[in-house]
Amino acid sequence: MLTCRYGLHRLQFAEDVAQETLVRALQTWPYRGVPDNPSAWLSRTAKNLAIDQLRRENRWREKETDVAHELDRWHSVIGSEEMQETFADDTLRMLFVCFHPQLSSEAQTALALKTLCGMSPAEIAAPFLTTEAAISKRLVRARRRIRDLNLPFAVPDVSELPTRLDGVLGTLYLLFNEGYKSSSGDQLVRADLCQEAIRLTRLLASHSATDQPQTQALLALMYLNAARLGSRTDEAGNLLRLHEQDRSSWNQGMIQNGIAFLAKSGRGEVVSRYHLEAGIAACHCTAIDDSSTDWQRVLNLYDQLVRLTNSPLVKLNRAVALARLHGPHAGLDAIAHLPLNSYYLLHAIRGYFKSQLGCNSEASNHFREAELLAPSEAERSFLQRQIADCEKAGE
């Protein structure tokens, strides 16, 4: 709302005002009670804070006319055919704004995840296997480029939506993954992020310009993975691996939705990573137990995914499926030269393969390396249990 009102070139200003508004809420609501309409309270407070801050700026009078003009333009759009042709949801509209063609793809995604999804630079850095500092620099460069080019706040025409769709889907994919396995903090699962990603993807799937096979495939992937959220940890919050989860607790309604959307995604000739990952998730969700999983099909899908993405993370996951079919030696060979030494899961998977071979001392060492790199408390606790099991087995 603030960015719509004051323009994309004042993105940092909008972020600052939004944060101050939430601080005000945290300070006053515990004592005065939650307002009857929290959204309206936040909007009104944000508007007042923004006006107060602008009035303190030396050049407020110079900007007042431009701001009023932009506000009038935005009000004229509300309820117009332009809005109805795109999206009524502000977050989704802003996502498409972030993917302006004059910004680099890295800047687009970082900007969307930070500004709209509320992810920190550290959380954004995790899936890209880069540093928090690198992401912070991307955000600074993106804001500078917006300012230098004077990019307008403008939702693209319906005809432009498909060209920006891949970036938006990629952002929602990363948002869901952050909820599915949080990259920081004490909580392994953040269901709220998963729910928001699903909500926004459903809106895309219901719009004629963005209801594409890859949209349906991403929605299928989200539903199939979200069906297992409640079983990913035990009552104490400890991480449970796939074969340790109670499959009777998986949400069958979500699994059925996922299978239905996966079927819909089959139209057309393009196979995206979302199709392949949803296919893998479907193999797990439709197996009555771990031993019944069609691991050969899972491996075949991973082979296609490797050819499509050439991602070292995909190759790491493929090695697990490979080991299920051909043993831990094959898994170790598959990950021997992956450039992921700073990634904790590489060491954890090495430890797992070594423990299967009875090399408990080596396994323990790999688990210790993984523990040092693990981003969350739940994962560190899990690795500590693996270390203890290895030491006990080696006695």
MIVEX-250689 format. One record per residue (C-alpha): residue number from 0; residue in three letters; x, y, z. Coordinates in pm, 1 decimal, decimal comma. Example, Ala and Ser with C-alpha at 12.3 -4.5 7.8 and 13.67 -1.06 7.14 Angstrom:
<nodes>
NODE   num   residuo          u          v          w
NODE     0       ALA     1230,0     -450,0      780,0
NODE     1       SER     1367,0     -106,0      714,0
</nodes>
This chain:
<nodes>
NODE   num   residuo          u          v          w
NODE     0       MET        0,0        0,0        0,0
NODE     1       LEU      282,8      241,4       89,6
NODE     2       THR      479,6      162,7     -224,5
NODE     3       CYS      168,5      209,1     -435,1
NODE     4       ARG      114,8      543,5     -268,8
NODE     5       TYR      466,3      688,2     -282,5
NODE     6       GLY      625,8      509,3     -575,6
NODE     7       LEU      870,7      225,5     -625,7
NODE     8       HIS     1166,3      466,5     -602,9
NODE     9       ARG     1078,6      515,0     -231,9
NODE    10       LEU     1088,8      147,2     -149,2
NODE    11       GLN     1326,2      192,0      145,5
NODE    12       PHE     1100,4      462,6      286,9
NODE    13       ALA      800,8      226,9      260,2
NODE    14       GLU      991,5      -51,4      437,4
NODE    15       ASP     1095,4      181,3      721,2
NODE    16       VAL      740,7      308,8      773,1
NODE    17       ALA      599,2      -46,2      765,6
NODE    18       GLN      846,2     -158,2     1032,5
NODE    19       GLU      768,0      141,3     1252,5
NODE    20       THR      396,3       69,7     1213,7
NODE    21       LEU      441,2     -288,1     1336,2
NODE    22       VAL      649,6     -162,5     1628,2
NODE    23       ARG      363,8       69,8     1724,3
NODE    24       ALA      122,8     -224,3     1710,8
NODE    25       LEU      346,4     -437,2     1932,6
NODE    26       GLN      373,4     -150,7     2180,7
NODE    27       THR        4,8      -60,7     2202,7
NODE    28       TRP     -205,2     -370,6     2130,2
NODE    29       PRO      -96,3     -570,1     2437,8
NODE    30       TYR     -228,5     -287,7     2658,5
NODE    31       ARG     -522,4     -145,4     2463,9
NODE    32       GLY     -631,7     -470,7     2302,2
NODE    33       VAL     -629,8     -579,1     1940,1
NODE    34       PRO     -843,6     -340,1     1730,3
NODE    35       ASP    -1169,0     -464,2     1581,8
NODE    36       ASN    -1016,3     -412,1     1237,9
NODE    37       PRO     -637,9     -468,7     1269,4
NODE    38       SER     -576,7     -418,5      898,0
NODE    39       ALA     -745,8      -78,4      897,7
NODE    40       TRP     -552,0       22,6     1211,7
NODE    41       LEU     -221,5      -70,5     1047,7
NODE    42       SER     -309,3      111,7      726,0
NODE    43       ARG     -418,0      426,3      908,2
NODE    44       THR     -112,1      427,6     1134,3
NODE    45       ALA      120,3      369,5      839,0
NODE    46       LYS      -35,5      656,7      646,3
NODE    47       ASN        0,0      891,0      944,7
NODE    48       LEU      362,0      789,3     1006,9
NODE    49       ALA      446,5      835,6      640,9
NODE    50       ILE      293,1     1181,4      630,6
NODE    51       ASP      471,7     1283,4      951,5
NODE    52       GLN      805,2     1166,3      815,0
NODE    53       LEU      757,5     1334,9      479,9
NODE    54       ARG      667,7     1660,9      648,9
NODE    55       ARG      999,3     1651,8      829,6
NODE    56       GLU     1191,3     1619,7      506,3
NODE    57       ASN     1335,8     1939,6      366,8
NODE    58       ARG     1195,9     1881,6       21,1
NODE    59       TRP      845,3     1780,5      120,5
NODE    60       ARG      684,9     2077,6      -53,1
NODE    61       GLU      864,7     1991,4     -376,9
NODE    62       LYS      740,7     1632,6     -360,8
NODE    63       GLU      387,8     1701,0     -239,0
NODE    64       THR      246,2     1762,3     -585,4
NODE    65       ASP      404,4     1447,1     -729,2
NODE    66       VAL      285,6     1234,2     -438,7
NODE    67       ALA      -68,4     1370,3     -467,1
NODE    68       HIS      -63,9     1300,3     -840,3
NODE    69       GLU       55,3      941,9     -782,7
NODE    70       LEU     -210,3      893,0     -514,5
NODE    71       ASP     -483,0     1016,7     -747,3
NODE    72       ARG     -355,7      786,5    -1022,3
NODE    73       TRP     -362,0      486,9     -788,4
NODE    74       HIS     -710,9      565,6     -663,2
NODE    75       SER     -829,4      586,4    -1023,6
NODE    76       VAL     -696,6      233,8    -1080,7
NODE    77       ILE     -880,4       81,4     -783,1
NODE    78       GLY    -1183,4     -100,4     -918,4
NODE    79       SER    -1095,8      -17,2    -1277,5
NODE    80       GLU    -1080,5     -263,5    -1565,1
NODE    81       GLU     -697,9     -248,9    -1545,7
NODE    82       MET     -699,6     -397,1    -1195,1
NODE    83       GLN     -968,1     -650,9    -1278,3
NODE    84       GLU     -765,8     -767,8    -1578,1
NODE    85       THR     -457,6     -830,7    -1364,2
NODE    86       PHE     -500,4     -916,7     -996,2
NODE    87       ALA     -694,2     -772,1     -705,5
NODE    88       ASP     -442,8     -911,0     -456,2
NODE    89       ASP     -186,3     -642,6     -370,0
NODE    90       THR       93,9     -887,6     -290,0
NODE    91       LEU       57,7    -1065,8     -621,5
NODE    92       ARG       44,5     -737,0     -811,3
NODE    93       MET      361,9     -619,8     -638,4
NODE    94       LEU      536,1     -947,9     -719,7
NODE    95       PHE      489,3     -877,9    -1088,9
NODE    96       VAL      610,5     -520,6    -1036,9
NODE    97       CYS      934,6     -652,7     -883,0
NODE    98       PHE     1012,5     -850,6    -1198,4
NODE    99       HIS     1072,9     -542,3    -1409,8
NODE   100       PRO     1278,1     -639,7    -1718,0
NODE   101       GLN     1534,1     -365,5    -1649,3
NODE   102       LEU     1640,8     -537,1    -1325,3
NODE   103       SER     1866,8     -842,0    -1325,6
NODE   104       SER     1703,0    -1176,5    -1246,4
NODE   105       GLU     1903,4    -1201,3     -921,9
NODE   106       ALA     1792,7     -853,9     -814,9
NODE   107       GLN     1430,1     -924,6     -905,5
NODE   108       THR     1410,9    -1235,6     -689,3
NODE   109       ALA     1600,1    -1085,6     -395,2
NODE   110       LEU     1379,5     -775,6     -403,8
NODE   111       ALA     1059,7     -980,2     -413,7
NODE   112       LEU     1165,6    -1212,5     -131,4
NODE   113       LYS     1280,7     -925,0       90,5
NODE   114       THR     1007,4     -670,8       23,2
NODE   115       LEU      699,9     -886,4      -21,0
NODE   116       CYS      780,1    -1216,8      145,0
NODE   117       GLY      950,7    -1064,8      449,6
NODE   118       MET     1256,0    -1289,5      424,0
NODE   119       SER     1585,0    -1166,8      569,2
NODE   120       PRO     1904,6    -1149,4      359,4
NODE   121       ALA     2028,7    -1458,7      546,2
NODE   122       GLU     1712,2    -1652,8      457,0
NODE   123       ILE     1736,4    -1541,9       94,4
NODE   124       ALA     2101,9    -1643,6       80,5
NODE   125       ALA     2037,1    -2002,8      191,7
NODE   126       PRO     1876,3    -2146,4     -126,3
NODE   127       PHE     2130,7    -1967,7     -345,8
NODE   128       LEU     2422,6    -2104,7     -140,9
NODE   129       THR     2566,4    -1756,8     -106,4
NODE   130       THR     2631,4    -1517,1      181,1
NODE   131       GLU     2408,5    -1272,6      362,5
NODE   132       ALA     2647,2     -992,1      261,0
NODE   133       ALA     2613,0    -1083,6     -107,6
NODE   134       ILE     2233,0    -1067,4      -87,9
NODE   135       SER     2246,3     -734,3       96,3
NODE   136       LYS     2460,3     -594,6     -186,1
NODE   137       ARG     2211,9     -721,0     -443,1
NODE   138       LEU     1931,3     -540,4     -263,7
NODE   139       VAL     2129,3     -216,9     -244,9
NODE   140       ARG     2211,6     -236,1     -615,8
NODE   141       ALA     1847,9     -310,7     -700,4
NODE   142       ARG     1720,6       -8,1     -507,2
NODE   143       ARG     1988,7      211,6     -664,3
NODE   144       ARG     1894,0       97,3    -1012,2
NODE   145       ILE     1525,0      161,1     -943,7
NODE   146       ARG     1615,6      512,6     -835,6
NODE   147       ASP     1860,8      580,8    -1119,7
NODE   148       LEU     1623,6      457,5    -1389,7
NODE   149       ASN     1324,9      617,0    -1214,8
NODE   150       LEU     1128,2      295,8    -1263,3
NODE   151       PRO      757,1      360,3    -1207,7
NODE   152       PHE      525,2      161,9     -986,7
NODE   153       ALA      327,6        0,1    -1263,2
NODE   154       VAL      158,7     -337,2    -1279,8
NODE   155       PRO      233,0     -480,3    -1625,3
NODE   156       ASP      -43,7     -519,6    -1880,2
NODE   157       VAL     -210,0     -858,2    -1907,5
NODE   158       SER       -7,7     -926,3    -2222,5
NODE   159       GLU      315,4     -885,2    -2022,7
NODE   160       LEU      220,2    -1115,7    -1734,7
NODE   161       PRO      338,5    -1440,9    -1900,8
NODE   162       THR      687,1    -1295,5    -1959,5
NODE   163       ARG      724,7    -1227,0    -1587,0
NODE   164       LEU      555,6    -1545,7    -1470,4
NODE   165       ASP      868,6    -1760,4    -1440,3
NODE   166       GLY     1025,0    -1514,2    -1196,2
NODE   167       VAL      709,0    -1494,0     -987,0
NODE   168       LEU      676,3    -1873,6     -974,8
NODE   169       GLY     1040,7    -1904,4     -874,0
NODE   170       THR      985,3    -1661,4     -588,1
NODE   171       LEU      678,2    -1848,7     -463,1
NODE   172       TYR      874,1    -2175,2     -488,0
NODE   173       LEU     1148,3    -2030,6     -265,8
NODE   174       LEU      891,9    -1885,1      -25,0
NODE   175       PHE      726,7    -2225,4       14,2
NODE   176       ASN     1062,6    -2397,7       63,3
NODE   177       GLU     1156,5    -2153,1      338,0
NODE   178       GLY      835,4    -2248,9      515,8
NODE   179       TYR      886,2    -2620,3      453,4
NODE   180       LYS     1236,9    -2610,2      601,1
NODE   181       SER     1328,2    -2285,7      769,4
NODE   182       SER     1685,2    -2174,4      707,5
NODE   183       SER     1720,0    -2015,7     1051,5
NODE   184       GLY     1565,0    -1995,4     1397,4
NODE   185       ASP     1423,3    -2256,7     1630,0
NODE   186       GLN     1130,3    -2365,0     1411,2
NODE   187       LEU     1201,7    -2618,6     1139,4
NODE   188       VAL      858,8    -2569,1      977,4
NODE   189       ARG      681,9    -2236,0      916,2
NODE   190       ALA      337,1    -2335,1      795,7
NODE   191       ASP      232,0    -1970,5      752,1
NODE   192       LEU      482,9    -1921,3      469,2
NODE   193       CYS      368,6    -2241,7      299,7
NODE   194       GLN        4,4    -2134,3      325,6
NODE   195       GLU       78,6    -1790,7      178,2
NODE   196       ALA      274,9    -1943,5     -110,4
NODE   197       ILE      -13,9    -2180,1     -186,0
NODE   198       ARG     -269,0    -1896,0     -165,9
NODE   199       LEU      -79,3    -1681,2     -414,4
NODE   200       THR      -10,9    -1970,7     -651,7
NODE   201       ARG     -380,9    -2060,3     -649,5
NODE   202       LEU     -458,9    -1702,6     -756,2
NODE   203       LEU     -216,4    -1741,3    -1045,0
NODE   204       ALA     -380,4    -2069,2    -1142,6
NODE   205       SER     -721,5    -1901,4    -1149,6
NODE   206       HIS     -617,5    -1622,2    -1389,8
NODE   207       SER     -634,8    -1688,4    -1763,8
NODE   208       ALA     -300,4    -1518,2    -1837,5
NODE   209       THR     -103,9    -1710,9    -1574,3
NODE   210       ASP     -288,7    -2043,4    -1565,1
NODE   211       GLN        1,4    -2222,6    -1732,1
NODE   212       PRO      119,1    -2586,0    -1697,5
NODE   213       GLN      414,1    -2478,5    -1481,6
NODE   214       THR      176,1    -2290,9    -1248,7
NODE   215       GLN      -35,8    -2603,2    -1204,7
NODE   216       ALA      278,4    -2814,3    -1152,6
NODE   217       LEU      410,7    -2578,9     -882,4
NODE   218       LEU       73,6    -2585,9     -707,7
NODE   219       ALA       79,1    -2966,9     -721,4
NODE   220       LEU      427,3    -2971,5     -568,3
NODE   221       MET      320,8    -2736,9     -289,2
NODE   222       TYR       11,5    -2940,3     -200,0
NODE   223       LEU      198,0    -3271,9     -202,0
NODE   224       ASN      472,5    -3139,0       23,6
NODE   225       ALA      236,1    -2942,7      248,5
NODE   226       ALA       41,6    -3264,7      311,2
NODE   227       ARG      340,7    -3389,6      512,0
NODE   228       LEU      413,1    -3075,4      714,4
NODE   229       GLY      252,9    -3198,9     1036,2
NODE   230       SER      461,4    -3515,7     1040,9
NODE   231       ARG      801,4    -3360,5      978,4
NODE   232       THR      869,5    -3316,3     1350,1
NODE   233       ASP      770,6    -3509,9     1662,8
NODE   234       GLU      592,1    -3362,1     1964,9
NODE   235       ALA      922,8    -3229,9     2099,1
NODE   236       GLY     1001,9    -3055,4     1770,3
NODE   237       ASN     1266,7    -3307,6     1665,5
NODE   238       LEU     1317,5    -3356,1     1293,0
NODE   239       LEU     1179,9    -3678,7     1145,6
NODE   240       ARG     1314,7    -3817,3      819,3
NODE   241       LEU     1075,5    -3937,1      551,8
NODE   242       HIS     1097,2    -4303,8      647,8
NODE   243       GLU     1036,7    -4212,8     1014,9
NODE   244       GLN      715,4    -4016,0      954,0
NODE   245       ASP      367,1    -4140,6     1040,9
NODE   246       ARG      207,0    -4165,8      697,1
NODE   247       SER     -138,2    -4203,4      846,3
NODE   248       SER     -110,6    -3840,3      960,0
NODE   249       TRP      -48,3    -3708,4      609,3
NODE   250       ASN     -326,8    -3483,4      483,5
NODE   251       GLN     -509,4    -3694,0      225,0
NODE   252       GLY     -714,9    -3398,6      101,3
NODE   253       MET     -399,8    -3208,7       12,2
NODE   254       ILE     -251,9    -3516,0     -155,5
NODE   255       GLN     -564,3    -3550,0     -370,2
NODE   256       ASN     -542,4    -3180,3     -461,2
NODE   257       GLY     -178,4    -3224,0     -551,3
NODE   258       ILE     -245,7    -3523,9     -775,0
NODE   259       ALA     -531,4    -3337,6     -945,5
NODE   260       PHE     -317,2    -3031,2    -1019,1
NODE   261       LEU      -32,3    -3255,0    -1138,3
NODE   262       ALA     -272,4    -3413,7    -1386,7
NODE   263       LYS     -382,8    -3069,4    -1507,9
NODE   264       SER      -19,3    -2965,2    -1554,1
NODE   265       GLY       27,3    -3237,3    -1816,1
NODE   266       ARG     -114,5    -3026,5    -2097,0
NODE   267       GLY      134,8    -2861,9    -2327,9
NODE   268       GLU      481,9    -2970,1    -2434,7
NODE   269       VAL      702,1    -2802,3    -2172,0
NODE   270       VAL      828,8    -2997,5    -1871,5
NODE   271       SER      948,2    -2769,4    -1590,8
NODE   272       ARG     1138,9    -2849,4    -1274,7
NODE   273       TYR      807,7    -2818,0    -1092,1
NODE   274       HIS      662,1    -3104,9    -1299,4
NODE   275       LEU      954,8    -3329,7    -1213,0
NODE   276       GLU      968,5    -3236,5     -843,2
NODE   277       ALA      592,4    -3281,8     -812,5
NODE   278       GLY      630,1    -3623,3     -973,8
NODE   279       ILE      890,4    -3718,1     -712,9
NODE   280       ALA      667,1    -3590,7     -432,0
NODE   281       ALA      376,2    -3791,3     -573,7
NODE   282       CYS      585,8    -4109,7     -562,6
NODE   283       HIS      641,4    -4057,0     -191,1
NODE   284       CYS      285,4    -3949,7     -109,4
NODE   285       THR      119,3    -4241,5     -287,1
NODE   286       ALA      343,1    -4514,3     -139,0
NODE   287       ILE      181,6    -4692,6      155,1
NODE   288       ASP      519,4    -4714,6      329,6
NODE   289       ASP      883,8    -4634,9      267,1
NODE   290       SER      970,3    -4978,6      129,1
NODE   291       SER      684,6    -4953,5     -123,7
NODE   292       THR      823,6    -4634,2     -279,3
NODE   293       ASP      896,8    -4664,5     -651,3
NODE   294       TRP     1262,2    -4566,3     -614,3
NODE   295       GLN     1341,1    -4645,3     -976,8
NODE   296       ARG     1081,5    -4390,7    -1089,4
NODE   297       VAL     1213,8    -4141,3     -834,6
NODE   298       LEU     1566,7    -4189,0     -972,1
NODE   299       ASN     1445,8    -4150,1    -1330,9
NODE   300       LEU     1276,3    -3823,3    -1243,3
NODE   301       TYR     1590,8    -3700,0    -1068,9
NODE   302       ASP     1792,7    -3790,5    -1379,1
NODE   303       GLN     1564,0    -3567,9    -1587,1
NODE   304       LEU     1586,5    -3293,6    -1325,4
NODE   305       VAL     1967,8    -3304,4    -1333,4
NODE   306       ARG     1964,1    -3271,2    -1713,1
NODE   307       LEU     1724,5    -2977,5    -1685,8
NODE   308       THR     1894,0    -2781,9    -1405,8
NODE   309       ASN     2247,6    -2921,2    -1362,0
NODE   310       SER     2205,4    -2815,7     -999,1
NODE   311       PRO     2447,0    -2960,8     -741,3
NODE   312       LEU     2162,0    -2964,7     -489,1
NODE   313       VAL     1953,0    -3179,0     -723,3
NODE   314       LYS     2252,8    -3409,0     -771,7
NODE   315       LEU     2283,2    -3439,5     -394,9
NODE   316       ASN     1919,1    -3541,7     -360,4
NODE   317       ARG     1954,0    -3779,4     -655,2
NODE   318       ALA     2236,1    -3957,1     -473,0
NODE   319       VAL     1995,2    -4055,5     -194,6
NODE   320       ALA     1759,1    -4219,6     -443,8
NODE   321       LEU     2055,4    -4383,5     -617,0
NODE   322       ALA     2175,9    -4530,1     -287,7
NODE   323       ARG     1831,7    -4675,5     -216,7
NODE   324       LEU     1861,9    -4878,7     -536,3
NODE   325       HIS     2233,9    -4951,4     -560,8
NODE   326       GLY     2368,2    -4908,5     -208,8
NODE   327       PRO     2563,6    -4646,0      -11,5
NODE   328       HIS     2885,6    -4692,3     -212,7
NODE   329       ALA     2702,4    -4570,7     -523,4
NODE   330       GLY     2568,0    -4275,9     -326,5
NODE   331       LEU     2914,5    -4180,2     -201,5
NODE   332       ASP     3058,1    -4196,7     -553,4
NODE   333       ALA     2778,3    -3973,9     -682,8
NODE   334       ILE     2851,4    -3694,0     -433,6
NODE   335       ALA     3231,0    -3725,1     -425,6
NODE   336       HIS     3298,8    -3417,5     -638,0
NODE   337       LEU     2999,8    -3193,9     -571,3
NODE   338       PRO     3101,0    -2829,5     -501,6
NODE   339       LEU     2903,8    -2814,1     -177,0
NODE   340       ASN     3165,1    -2831,6       96,8
NODE   341       SER     3009,7    -2537,5      280,3
NODE   342       TYR     2663,7    -2697,7      269,2
NODE   343       TYR     2573,8    -2898,0      577,5
NODE   344       LEU     2355,2    -3156,0      400,2
NODE   345       LEU     2646,7    -3280,1      191,2
NODE   346       HIS     2829,9    -3380,3      509,4
NODE   347       ALA     2512,1    -3514,9      670,3
NODE   348       ILE     2440,4    -3739,6      371,9
NODE   349       ARG     2801,0    -3858,6      366,4
NODE   350       GLY     2762,4    -3943,4      733,2
NODE   351       TYR     2441,2    -4132,2      661,1
NODE   352       PHE     2603,4    -4339,7      385,0
NODE   353       LYS     2907,2    -4413,1      602,8
NODE   354       SER     2687,4    -4523,3      892,8
NODE   355       GLN     2505,8    -4763,4      658,7
NODE   356       LEU     2843,7    -4915,8      574,6
NODE   357       GLY     2925,9    -4955,4      943,5
NODE   358       CYS     3204,2    -4691,5      932,5
NODE   359       ASN     3078,0    -4526,1     1249,1
NODE   360       SER     3388,9    -4322,1     1328,3
NODE   361       GLU     3395,2    -4167,4      978,7
NODE   362       ALA     3020,0    -4116,4      991,4
NODE   363       SER     3048,3    -3936,1     1323,6
NODE   364       ASN     3312,2    -3701,4     1180,1
NODE   365       HIS     3089,7    -3614,3      884,3
NODE   366       PHE     2794,1    -3552,5     1113,9
NODE   367       ARG     3011,1    -3319,7     1325,8
NODE   368       GLU     3104,3    -3118,3     1016,8
NODE   369       ALA     2737,1    -3096,6      926,4
NODE   370       GLU     2646,3    -2983,0     1277,7
NODE   371       LEU     2890,3    -2692,1     1256,7
NODE   372       LEU     2725,8    -2572,9      934,1
NODE   373       ALA     2360,2    -2651,0     1013,2
NODE   374       PRO     2145,0    -2334,7     1012,3
NODE   375       SER     1867,6    -2431,5     1254,4
NODE   376       GLU     1846,4    -2568,1     1606,7
NODE   377       ALA     1621,7    -2856,7     1497,4
NODE   378       GLU     1877,8    -2972,9     1244,5
NODE   379       ARG     2165,9    -2936,7     1488,9
NODE   380       SER     1975,0    -3144,5     1744,3
NODE   381       PHE     1907,4    -3410,2     1481,9
NODE   382       LEU     2276,3    -3428,5     1391,0
NODE   383       GLN     2376,2    -3450,4     1755,6
NODE   384       ARG     2152,5    -3755,7     1787,0
NODE   385       GLN     2319,7    -3911,4     1485,3
NODE   386       ILE     2662,6    -3849,5     1638,9
NODE   387       ALA     2549,9    -4014,2     1963,1
NODE   388       ASP     2413,3    -4315,2     1771,8
NODE   389       CYS     2742,3    -4354,9     1583,2
NODE   390       GLU     2946,2    -4336,4     1903,3
NODE   391       LYS     2719,3    -4591,2     2070,3
NODE   392       ALA     2742,3    -4826,7     1770,3
NODE   393       GLY     3120,7    -4796,5     1770,6
NODE   394       GLU     3162,0    -4897,3     2133,6
</nodes>
